[in-house]
Amino acid sequence: MMKKFAALILTVMLALSLAACATTKGGDTMKVKCPACGYQFEVPADGGGR
């Protein structure tokens, strides 16, 4: 009984974590922060036309 409960909890936690990773903000731009200077700017979600 305890193993089934633990497996159920683990399955639910895995499903929730995958759902959280799959959700997006839905915006057309993505914010990027320069690691060298710390300047934050927005780029198009498609990668800037490359």
DABEL-V733699 format. One record per pair of residues at least 12 apart in sequence whose C-alpha atoms are under 10 Angstrom apart, sorted by sequence separation. I is the first residue (numbers start at 1). J is the second residue. D is the distance in Angstrom with one decimal. If there is no record, write none. Layout:
BEGIN
I&J&D + I&J&D
END
This chain:
BEGIN
29&41&9.7 + 30&42&5.4 + 31&43&6.4 + 29&42&6.0 + 30&43&5.4 + 31&44&8.9 + 28&42&9.7 + 29&43&5.5 + 30&44&6.2 + 31&45&9.2 + 28&43&8.7 + 29&44&4.5 + 30&45&5.6 + 28&44&6.2 + 29&45&4.8 + 30&46&9.2 + 27&44&9.3 + 28&45&5.4 + 29&46&8.3 + 30&47&9.0 + 27&45&7.9 + 28&46&8.3 + 29&47&9.3 + 26&45&9.8 + 29&48&9.7
END
